[in-house]
Each structure stands twice: as C-alpha cells, then as structure tokens.
Amino acid sequence: MSSDTPIEVGCIIPSTNTIVERDYARIGARSVVFHYGRSHIQIPDIDSDEAFERLIAEIEAGNAAAIERVSTAQVSYMTMGMSSETFWGGKEGNARFEAEIVERAGVPITTGATALRAALDLFGARKIAYVSPYPEVGNRHVTRYFTEHGFDVVAQHGLASDSPKAMSEVDDTELARVIAELDAARPDAILQVGTNLSMIALAASAEDFLRKPVIAINAACVWHTLRQVGSTEQIDGFGSLLRDH
C-alpha cells in the first residue's frame, strides 16, 4: 500500500442517524475512508426515559449485524459513530462495550466517550460542561462516565429531543444559547455529545470566541481515529483539536 492510499475504516451508526456521514464528509479527512454500517432500530420516539433505554438496547442488539456487514470491506479499524451507548454504565460500562466490539470486529476501535476523554486529557481540562440531545437518563450516564474518570462536571444541558430525527434538527441558534449558558459555569472546556446532533462548525466558532476548547463529538471521533491509525493529518475549520493536534 502506498503512502497516498487512505486507510479503510468501518463506521457503525444507528439507522436513524442522519448527521455522522454528513459531518465526516464536511470534515473531509483524506488519509482515511469511512465505510458505514447501520445498526437497525425501529423506535421512532424517545419521549420518556423508558423509551430511551429501549433505544439503547435496540442499537446494541443491531451492532453485531452492522459490524459483520462492514467488516466485509476488510477494514483495519472501526469507529463507533454513536454516543450514548459508549457512555452507558460509566467507566466500567464503556470498557465492557469497547471490549465486546473489539472482540466482535477483530480490529481496534474509537468510541465517542474515549475520543472526548483523550481530547480533554490533551488540553489538560478537568472542569467540564456539556450539551447533549438526551433526556435526563442519558445525561446521568454521561456525567457518571466523566466523573468516574476524574473530571468535574460543573454544568450540563440536556435538550431532551423526543426522537432521533429531532436530535438532527436542533439549530445553531439554540446551541449557541446553551453554550453561553454552560460557559457561565466557567469550565475549562465545553463538550457536545450525541452524534446525531451536528455542532462541528459552531464549536469551532465558539472556541475562537470563548478562548477555550469547545469540542464536538463528531470532530473528536475523526481526530481520534486519525491519530489511532497513525495519521498526522491536520484539518482546519472544525476547531483546534483537528487543526493543531
């Protein structure tokens, strides 16, 4: 394989996700090519904690088939283009999730939770705030994950989107308002979780304005994937993480 040949990476996303492919295409990494597999889910609404928990169960149940299909492209790495599943159960739940996926896929992986944690460690940020599209039950797992890894979650805002589709329709005006609200808690860094919520461009603008890391999960996943497969490619326009690190 020549040095100009991109690395083949599988990316598993929920079947309802309309943002990951779009965000990854906008970022436009040249040193990897993503091949997408969809974990089939049928729940149209997540208007209660119980419905959100059923959604998590459906995605996890569908991951096996999605991984099996995308693996036929002979990928050498796997990125999990999903978010809440990677935080579920906190530190131990994430470790268990990653171990199960690695065993099934037979290749190393990136998850949103690990990518964001690696970015925070890189920036030396310990006090954090985050925005998510989740109801309270989802936020509890996100907060637990970061707390168990030694971070101080000083603020969080869950948008409580009532469907996966609604997550993808949150506009920048609302997100900018939430970012300002979170910044009032004076965190070292602001995060956005939820891969079906697009914030890659807004995060970069907010970072320039606030003079602190503002990290969108889809940008973090692309960055972590690049670095884990040995690529030093740097990409402008989506924050200092991809541009400078």
C-alpha positions as protocol buffer text, in pm:
chain_id: "A"
residue {
  index: 1
  type: MET
  ca { x: 0 y: 0 z: 0 }
}
residue {
  index: 2
  type: SER
  ca { x: 140 y: 341 z: -95 }
}
residue {
  index: 3
  type: SER
  ca { x: 155 y: 631 z: 149 }
}
residue {
  index: 4
  type: ASP
  ca { x: -118 y: 802 z: -56 }
}
residue {
  index: 5
  type: THR
  ca { x: -363 y: 517 z: -6 }
}
residue {
  index: 6
  type: PRO
  ca { x: -624 y: 601 z: 259 }
}
residue {
  index: 7
  type: ILE
  ca { x: -679 y: 362 z: 547 }
}
residue {
  index: 8
  type: GLU
  ca { x: -1008 y: 171 z: 533 }
}
residue {
  index: 9
  type: VAL
  ca { x: -1217 y: 238 z: 843 }
}
residue {
  index: 10
  type: GLY
  ca { x: -1555 y: 94 z: 929 }
}
residue {
  index: 11
  type: CYS
  ca { x: -1804 y: 328 z: 1097 }
}
residue {
  index: 12
  type: ILE
  ca { x: -2112 y: 192 z: 1277 }
}
residue {
  index: 13
  type: ILE
  ca { x: -2407 y: 427 z: 1318 }
}
residue {
  index: 14
  type: PRO
  ca { x: -2771 y: 386 z: 1423 }
}
residue {
  index: 15
  type: SER
  ca { x: -3004 y: 356 z: 1124 }
}
residue {
  index: 16
  type: THR
  ca { x: -3181 y: 676 z: 1231 }
}
residue {
  index: 17
  type: ASN
  ca { x: -2861 y: 883 z: 1231 }
}
residue {
  index: 18
  type: THR
  ca { x: -2852 y: 1143 z: 953 }
}
residue {
  index: 19
  type: ILE
  ca { x: -2562 y: 1353 z: 1082 }
}
residue {
  index: 20
  type: VAL
  ca { x: -2248 y: 1139 z: 1116 }
}
residue {
  index: 21
  type: GLU
  ca { x: -2194 y: 1080 z: 744 }
}
residue {
  index: 22
  type: ARG
  ca { x: -2267 y: 1446 z: 672 }
}
residue {
  index: 23
  type: ASP
  ca { x: -2027 y: 1574 z: 939 }
}
residue {
  index: 24
  type: TYR
  ca { x: -1750 y: 1334 z: 843 }
}
residue {
  index: 25
  type: ALA
  ca { x: -1786 y: 1436 z: 478 }
}
residue {
  index: 26
  type: ARG
  ca { x: -1767 y: 1805 z: 575 }
}
residue {
  index: 27
  type: ILE
  ca { x: -1451 y: 1742 z: 774 }
}
residue {
  index: 28
  type: GLY
  ca { x: -1309 y: 1568 z: 468 }
}
residue {
  index: 29
  type: ALA
  ca { x: -1020 y: 1364 z: 606 }
}
residue {
  index: 30
  type: ARG
  ca { x: -803 y: 1240 z: 319 }
}
residue {
  index: 31
  type: SER
  ca { x: -593 y: 980 z: 498 }
}
residue {
  index: 32
  type: VAL
  ca { x: -888 y: 757 z: 589 }
}
residue {
  index: 33
  type: VAL
  ca { x: -1202 y: 648 z: 412 }
}
residue {
  index: 34
  type: PHE
  ca { x: -1508 y: 560 z: 617 }
}
residue {
  index: 35
  type: HIS
  ca { x: -1733 y: 269 z: 521 }
}
residue {
  index: 36
  type: TYR
  ca { x: -2068 y: 286 z: 700 }
}
residue {
  index: 37
  type: GLY
  ca { x: -2271 y: 10 z: 858 }
}
residue {
  index: 38
  type: ARG
  ca { x: -2611 y: 86 z: 1013 }
}
residue {
  index: 39
  type: SER
  ca { x: -2743 y: -69 z: 1331 }
}
residue {
  index: 40
  type: HIS
  ca { x: -3113 y: -114 z: 1261 }
}
residue {
  index: 41
  type: ILE
  ca { x: -3356 y: 39 z: 1510 }
}
residue {
  index: 42
  type: GLN
  ca { x: -3732 y: 81 z: 1492 }
}
residue {
  index: 43
  type: ILE
  ca { x: -3819 y: 313 z: 1781 }
}
residue {
  index: 44
  type: PRO
  ca { x: -3944 y: 640 z: 1627 }
}
residue {
  index: 45
  type: ASP
  ca { x: -3988 y: 832 z: 1953 }
}
residue {
  index: 46
  type: ILE
  ca { x: -3782 y: 868 z: 2270 }
}
residue {
  index: 47
  type: ASP
  ca { x: -4025 y: 1074 z: 2473 }
}
residue {
  index: 48
  type: SER
  ca { x: -3955 y: 902 z: 2807 }
}
residue {
  index: 49
  type: ASP
  ca { x: -3662 y: 754 z: 2998 }
}
residue {
  index: 50
  type: GLU
  ca { x: -3802 y: 407 z: 2932 }
}
residue {
  index: 51
  type: ALA
  ca { x: -3819 y: 469 z: 2556 }
}
residue {
  index: 52
  type: PHE
  ca { x: -3460 y: 599 z: 2557 }
}
residue {
  index: 53
  type: GLU
  ca { x: -3342 y: 287 z: 2737 }
}
residue {
  index: 54
  type: ARG
  ca { x: -3521 y: 71 z: 2477 }
}
residue {
  index: 55
  type: LEU
  ca { x: -3343 y: 268 z: 2205 }
}
residue {
  index: 56
  type: ILE
  ca { x: -3006 y: 190 z: 2361 }
}
residue {
  index: 57
  type: ALA
  ca { x: -3096 y: -180 z: 2377 }
}
residue {
  index: 58
  type: GLU
  ca { x: -3204 y: -184 z: 2011 }
}
residue {
  index: 59
  type: ILE
  ca { x: -2886 y: -19 z: 1890 }
}
residue {
  index: 60
  type: GLU
  ca { x: -2668 y: -260 z: 2086 }
}
residue {
  index: 61
  type: ALA
  ca { x: -2868 y: -554 z: 1952 }
}
residue {
  index: 62
  type: GLY
  ca { x: -2821 y: -431 z: 1597 }
}
residue {
  index: 63
  type: ASN
  ca { x: -2449 y: -364 z: 1620 }
}
residue {
  index: 64
  type: ALA
  ca { x: -2348 y: -724 z: 1552 }
}
residue {
  index: 65
  type: ALA
  ca { x: -2509 y: -737 z: 1207 }
}
residue {
  index: 66
  type: ALA
  ca { x: -2379 y: -391 z: 1116 }
}
residue {
  index: 67
  type: ILE
  ca { x: -2024 y: -488 z: 1215 }
}
residue {
  index: 68
  type: GLU
  ca { x: -2047 y: -815 z: 1025 }
}
residue {
  index: 69
  type: ARG
  ca { x: -2153 y: -636 z: 707 }
}
residue {
  index: 70
  type: VAL
  ca { x: -1900 y: -354 z: 715 }
}
residue {
  index: 71
  type: SER
  ca { x: -1619 y: -594 z: 804 }
}
residue {
  index: 72
  type: THR
  ca { x: -1651 y: -749 z: 457 }
}
residue {
  index: 73
  type: ALA
  ca { x: -1483 y: -433 z: 329 }
}
residue {
  index: 74
  type: GLN
  ca { x: -1172 y: -563 z: 509 }
}
residue {
  index: 75
  type: VAL
  ca { x: -1143 y: -256 z: 727 }
}
residue {
  index: 76
  type: SER
  ca { x: -843 y: -231 z: 958 }
}
residue {
  index: 77
  type: TYR
  ca { x: -1008 y: -4 z: 1214 }
}
residue {
  index: 78
  type: MET
  ca { x: -1358 y: 70 z: 1342 }
}
residue {
  index: 79
  type: THR
  ca { x: -1519 y: 394 z: 1461 }
}
residue {
  index: 80
  type: MET
  ca { x: -1843 y: 378 z: 1657 }
}
residue {
  index: 81
  type: GLY
  ca { x: -2045 y: 670 z: 1522 }
}
residue {
  index: 82
  type: MET
  ca { x: -2283 y: 660 z: 1818 }
}
residue {
  index: 83
  type: SER
  ca { x: -2261 y: 833 z: 2152 }
}
residue {
  index: 84
  type: SER
  ca { x: -2489 y: 739 z: 2440 }
}
residue {
  index: 85
  type: GLU
  ca { x: -2406 y: 369 z: 2409 }
}
residue {
  index: 86
  type: THR
  ca { x: -2038 y: 446 z: 2467 }
}
residue {
  index: 87
  type: PHE
  ca { x: -2110 y: 630 z: 2795 }
}
residue {
  index: 88
  type: TRP
  ca { x: -2369 y: 384 z: 2922 }
}
residue {
  index: 89
  type: GLY
  ca { x: -2273 y: 235 z: 3256 }
}
residue {
  index: 90
  type: GLY
  ca { x: -1997 y: 487 z: 3318 }
}
residue {
  index: 91
  type: LYS
  ca { x: -1632 y: 387 z: 3317 }
}
residue {
  index: 92
  type: GLU
  ca { x: -1694 y: 12 z: 3351 }
}
residue {
  index: 93
  type: GLY
  ca { x: -1980 y: 17 z: 3102 }
}
residue {
  index: 94
  type: ASN
  ca { x: -1763 y: 187 z: 2843 }
}
residue {
  index: 95
  type: ALA
  ca { x: -1479 y: -60 z: 2897 }
}
residue {
  index: 96
  type: ARG
  ca { x: -1720 y: -351 z: 2860 }
}
residue {
  index: 97
  type: PHE
  ca { x: -1877 y: -200 z: 2545 }
}
residue {
  index: 98
  type: GLU
  ca { x: -1538 y: -143 z: 2383 }
}
residue {
  index: 99
  type: ALA
  ca { x: -1411 y: -491 z: 2469 }
}
residue {
  index: 100
  type: GLU
  ca { x: -1721 y: -652 z: 2318 }
}
residue {
  index: 101
  type: ILE
  ca { x: -1693 y: -450 z: 1997 }
}
residue {
  index: 102
  type: VAL
  ca { x: -1321 y: -519 z: 1958 }
}
residue {
  index: 103
  type: GLU
  ca { x: -1380 y: -891 z: 2007 }
}
residue {
  index: 104
  type: ARG
  ca { x: -1659 y: -892 z: 1751 }
}
residue {
  index: 105
  type: ALA
  ca { x: -1489 y: -668 z: 1494 }
}
residue {
  index: 106
  type: GLY
  ca { x: -1137 y: -806 z: 1537 }
}
residue {
  index: 107
  type: VAL
  ca { x: -984 y: -460 z: 1494 }
}
residue {
  index: 108
  type: PRO
  ca { x: -911 y: -163 z: 1725 }
}
residue {
  index: 109
  type: ILE
  ca { x: -1186 y: 94 z: 1770 }
}
residue {
  index: 110
  type: THR
  ca { x: -1265 y: 455 z: 1854 }
}
residue {
  index: 111
  type: THR
  ca { x: -1570 y: 546 z: 2060 }
}
residue {
  index: 112
  type: GLY
  ca { x: -1711 y: 890 z: 2128 }
}
residue {
  index: 113
  type: ALA
  ca { x: -1655 y: 860 z: 2502 }
}
residue {
  index: 114
  type: THR
  ca { x: -1290 y: 766 z: 2466 }
}
residue {
  index: 115
  type: ALA
  ca { x: -1228 y: 1026 z: 2195 }
}
residue {
  index: 116
  type: LEU
  ca { x: -1365 y: 1308 z: 2409 }
}
residue {
  index: 117
  type: ARG
  ca { x: -1172 y: 1191 z: 2714 }
}
residue {
  index: 118
  type: ALA
  ca { x: -850 y: 1179 z: 2511 }
}
residue {
  index: 119
  type: ALA
  ca { x: -916 y: 1531 z: 2384 }
}
residue {
  index: 120
  type: LEU
  ca { x: -975 y: 1661 z: 2738 }
}
residue {
  index: 121
  type: ASP
  ca { x: -652 y: 1499 z: 2855 }
}
residue {
  index: 122
  type: LEU
  ca { x: -468 y: 1660 z: 2565 }
}
residue {
  index: 123
  type: PHE
  ca { x: -597 y: 2005 z: 2660 }
}
residue {
  index: 124
  type: GLY
  ca { x: -543 y: 1945 z: 3032 }
}
residue {
  index: 125
  type: ALA
  ca { x: -908 y: 2029 z: 3102 }
}
residue {
  index: 126
  type: ARG
  ca { x: -1054 y: 1898 z: 3428 }
}
residue {
  index: 127
  type: LYS
  ca { x: -1362 y: 2116 z: 3485 }
}
residue {
  index: 128
  type: ILE
  ca { x: -1605 y: 2045 z: 3204 }
}
residue {
  index: 129
  type: ALA
  ca { x: -1956 y: 2128 z: 3086 }
}
residue {
  index: 130
  type: TYR
  ca { x: -2153 y: 1955 z: 2814 }
}
residue {
  index: 131
  type: VAL
  ca { x: -2462 y: 1977 z: 2597 }
}
residue {
  index: 132
  type: SER
  ca { x: -2647 y: 1667 z: 2481 }
}
residue {
  index: 133
  type: PRO
  ca { x: -2969 y: 1588 z: 2296 }
}
residue {
  index: 134
  type: TYR
  ca { x: -3058 y: 1333 z: 2566 }
}
residue {
  index: 135
  type: PRO
  ca { x: -3319 y: 1314 z: 2838 }
}
residue {
  index: 136
  type: GLU
  ca { x: -3203 y: 1303 z: 3199 }
}
residue {
  index: 137
  type: VAL
  ca { x: -3143 y: 927 z: 3196 }
}
residue {
  index: 138
  type: GLY
  ca { x: -2886 y: 967 z: 2919 }
}
residue {
  index: 139
  type: ASN
  ca { x: -2717 y: 1260 z: 3087 }
}
residue {
  index: 140
  type: ARG
  ca { x: -2675 y: 1063 z: 3408 }
}
residue {
  index: 141
  type: HIS
  ca { x: -2458 y: 810 z: 3224 }
}
residue {
  index: 142
  type: VAL
  ca { x: -2252 y: 1082 z: 3051 }
}
residue {
  index: 143
  type: THR
  ca { x: -2190 y: 1259 z: 3382 }
}
residue {
  index: 144
  type: ARG
  ca { x: -2108 y: 931 z: 3553 }
}
residue {
  index: 145
  type: TYR
  ca { x: -1852 y: 842 z: 3286 }
}
residue {
  index: 146
  type: PHE
  ca { x: -1663 y: 1169 z: 3314 }
}
residue {
  index: 147
  type: THR
  ca { x: -1686 y: 1183 z: 3693 }
}
residue {
  index: 148
  type: GLU
  ca { x: -1551 y: 830 z: 3725 }
}
residue {
  index: 149
  type: HIS
  ca { x: -1257 y: 935 z: 3507 }
}
residue {
  index: 150
  type: GLY
  ca { x: -1177 y: 1220 z: 3746 }
}
residue {
  index: 151
  type: PHE
  ca { x: -1340 y: 1513 z: 3569 }
}
residue {
  index: 152
  type: ASP
  ca { x: -1551 y: 1773 z: 3746 }
}
residue {
  index: 153
  type: VAL
  ca { x: -1879 y: 1823 z: 3556 }
}
residue {
  index: 154
  type: VAL
  ca { x: -1972 y: 2178 z: 3652 }
}
residue {
  index: 155
  type: ALA
  ca { x: -2272 y: 2213 z: 3417 }
}
residue {
  index: 156
  type: GLN
  ca { x: -2476 y: 2012 z: 3170 }
}
residue {
  index: 157
  type: HIS
  ca { x: -2774 y: 2080 z: 2947 }
}
residue {
  index: 158
  type: GLY
  ca { x: -2985 y: 1801 z: 2801 }
}
residue {
  index: 159
  type: LEU
  ca { x: -3210 y: 1907 z: 2513 }
}
residue {
  index: 160
  type: ALA
  ca { x: -3439 y: 1606 z: 2570 }
}
residue {
  index: 161
  type: SER
  ca { x: -3511 y: 1561 z: 2198 }
}
residue {
  index: 162
  type: ASP
  ca { x: -3821 y: 1346 z: 2163 }
}
residue {
  index: 163
  type: SER
  ca { x: -3697 y: 1146 z: 1862 }
}
residue {
  index: 164
  type: PRO
  ca { x: -3370 y: 1065 z: 1685 }
}
residue {
  index: 165
  type: LYS
  ca { x: -3488 y: 1284 z: 1396 }
}
residue {
  index: 166
  type: ALA
  ca { x: -3545 y: 1577 z: 1633 }
}
residue {
  index: 167
  type: MET
  ca { x: -3183 y: 1547 z: 1750 }
}
residue {
  index: 168
  type: SER
  ca { x: -3064 y: 1622 z: 1398 }
}
residue {
  index: 169
  type: GLU
  ca { x: -3287 y: 1929 z: 1365 }
}
residue {
  index: 170
  type: VAL
  ca { x: -3154 y: 2139 z: 1656 }
}
residue {
  index: 171
  type: ASP
  ca { x: -3033 y: 2467 z: 1508 }
}
residue {
  index: 172
  type: ASP
  ca { x: -2721 y: 2669 z: 1583 }
}
residue {
  index: 173
  type: THR
  ca { x: -2919 y: 2949 z: 1748 }
}
residue {
  index: 174
  type: GLU
  ca { x: -3038 y: 2719 z: 2025 }
}
residue {
  index: 175
  type: LEU
  ca { x: -2700 y: 2555 z: 2061 }
}
residue {
  index: 176
  type: ALA
  ca { x: -2524 y: 2892 z: 2084 }
}
residue {
  index: 177
  type: ARG
  ca { x: -2759 y: 2990 z: 2364 }
}
residue {
  index: 178
  type: VAL
  ca { x: -2680 y: 2668 z: 2550 }
}
residue {
  index: 179
  type: ILE
  ca { x: -2305 y: 2715 z: 2503 }
}
residue {
  index: 180
  type: ALA
  ca { x: -2328 y: 3060 z: 2660 }
}
residue {
  index: 181
  type: GLU
  ca { x: -2528 y: 2912 z: 2950 }
}
residue {
  index: 182
  type: LEU
  ca { x: -2266 y: 2642 z: 3004 }
}
residue {
  index: 183
  type: ASP
  ca { x: -1978 y: 2887 z: 2985 }
}
residue {
  index: 184
  type: ALA
  ca { x: -2127 y: 3082 z: 3275 }
}
residue {
  index: 185
  type: ALA
  ca { x: -2018 y: 2791 z: 3497 }
}
residue {
  index: 186
  type: ARG
  ca { x: -1657 y: 2870 z: 3395 }
}
residue {
  index: 187
  type: PRO
  ca { x: -1550 y: 2524 z: 3276 }
}
residue {
  index: 188
  type: ASP
  ca { x: -1207 y: 2454 z: 3130 }
}
residue {
  index: 189
  type: ALA
  ca { x: -1375 y: 2302 z: 2824 }
}
residue {
  index: 190
  type: ILE
  ca { x: -1723 y: 2261 z: 2676 }
}
residue {
  index: 191
  type: LEU
  ca { x: -1826 y: 1936 z: 2508 }
}
residue {
  index: 192
  type: GLN
  ca { x: -2109 y: 1834 z: 2279 }
}
residue {
  index: 193
  type: VAL
  ca { x: -2220 y: 1472 z: 2289 }
}
residue {
  index: 194
  type: GLY
  ca { x: -2475 y: 1295 z: 2069 }
}
residue {
  index: 195
  type: THR
  ca { x: -2353 y: 1207 z: 1720 }
}
residue {
  index: 196
  type: ASN
  ca { x: -2691 y: 1285 z: 1561 }
}
residue {
  index: 197
  type: LEU
  ca { x: -2653 y: 1646 z: 1674 }
}
residue {
  index: 198
  type: SER
  ca { x: -2427 y: 1849 z: 1445 }
}
residue {
  index: 199
  type: MET
  ca { x: -2205 y: 2107 z: 1611 }
}
residue {
  index: 200
  type: ILE
  ca { x: -1871 y: 2076 z: 1432 }
}
residue {
  index: 201
  type: ALA
  ca { x: -1874 y: 2426 z: 1277 }
}
residue {
  index: 202
  type: LEU
  ca { x: -2041 y: 2606 z: 1566 }
}
residue {
  index: 203
  type: ALA
  ca { x: -1797 y: 2451 z: 1814 }
}
residue {
  index: 204
  type: ALA
  ca { x: -1504 y: 2592 z: 1618 }
}
residue {
  index: 205
  type: SER
  ca { x: -1658 y: 2941 z: 1615 }
}
residue {
  index: 206
  type: ALA
  ca { x: -1744 y: 2922 z: 1985 }
}
residue {
  index: 207
  type: GLU
  ca { x: -1391 y: 2811 z: 2066 }
}
residue {
  index: 208
  type: ASP
  ca { x: -1246 y: 3116 z: 1891 }
}
residue {
  index: 209
  type: PHE
  ca { x: -1487 y: 3345 z: 2079 }
}
residue {
  index: 210
  type: LEU
  ca { x: -1459 y: 3188 z: 2424 }
}
residue {
  index: 211
  type: ARG
  ca { x: -1085 y: 3116 z: 2404 }
}
residue {
  index: 212
  type: LYS
  ca { x: -1124 y: 2767 z: 2544 }
}
residue {
  index: 213
  type: PRO
  ca { x: -1173 y: 2419 z: 2393 }
}
residue {
  index: 214
  type: VAL
  ca { x: -1524 y: 2360 z: 2260 }
}
residue {
  index: 215
  type: ILE
  ca { x: -1528 y: 2004 z: 2131 }
}
residue {
  index: 216
  type: ALA
  ca { x: -1796 y: 1847 z: 1912 }
}
residue {
  index: 217
  type: ILE
  ca { x: -1811 y: 1470 z: 1938 }
}
residue {
  index: 218
  type: ASN
  ca { x: -1801 y: 1402 z: 1564 }
}
residue {
  index: 219
  type: ALA
  ca { x: -1486 y: 1614 z: 1524 }
}
residue {
  index: 220
  type: ALA
  ca { x: -1333 y: 1434 z: 1823 }
}
residue {
  index: 221
  type: CYS
  ca { x: -1411 y: 1092 z: 1673 }
}
residue {
  index: 222
  type: VAL
  ca { x: -1248 y: 1181 z: 1341 }
}
residue {
  index: 223
  type: TRP
  ca { x: -942 y: 1324 z: 1522 }
}
residue {
  index: 224
  type: HIS
  ca { x: -906 y: 1020 z: 1747 }
}
residue {
  index: 225
  type: THR
  ca { x: -947 y: 781 z: 1455 }
}
residue {
  index: 226
  type: LEU
  ca { x: -679 y: 962 z: 1255 }
}
residue {
  index: 227
  type: ARG
  ca { x: -430 y: 956 z: 1538 }
}
residue {
  index: 228
  type: GLN
  ca { x: -500 y: 594 z: 1632 }
}
residue {
  index: 229
  type: VAL
  ca { x: -436 y: 473 z: 1277 }
}
residue {
  index: 230
  type: GLY
  ca { x: -111 y: 670 z: 1263 }
}
residue {
  index: 231
  type: SER
  ca { x: -224 y: 964 z: 1052 }
}
residue {
  index: 232
  type: THR
  ca { x: -83 y: 1309 z: 1134 }
}
residue {
  index: 233
  type: GLU
  ca { x: -329 y: 1484 z: 901 }
}
residue {
  index: 234
  type: GLN
  ca { x: -448 y: 1818 z: 1037 }
}
residue {
  index: 235
  type: ILE
  ca { x: -772 y: 1977 z: 920 }
}
residue {
  index: 236
  type: ASP
  ca { x: -875 y: 2341 z: 953 }
}
residue {
  index: 237
  type: GLY
  ca { x: -1226 y: 2475 z: 1009 }
}
residue {
  index: 238
  type: PHE
  ca { x: -1351 y: 2243 z: 1283 }
}
residue {
  index: 239
  type: GLY
  ca { x: -1164 y: 2352 z: 1592 }
}
residue {
  index: 240
  type: SER
  ca { x: -814 y: 2344 z: 1733 }
}
residue {
  index: 241
  type: LEU
  ca { x: -827 y: 1970 z: 1807 }
}
residue {
  index: 242
  type: LEU
  ca { x: -822 y: 1877 z: 1438 }
}
residue {
  index: 243
  type: ARG
  ca { x: -627 y: 2182 z: 1329 }
}
residue {
  index: 244
  type: ASP
  ca { x: -339 y: 2182 z: 1577 }
}
residue {
  index: 245
  type: HIS
  ca { x: -321 y: 1839 z: 1734 }
}
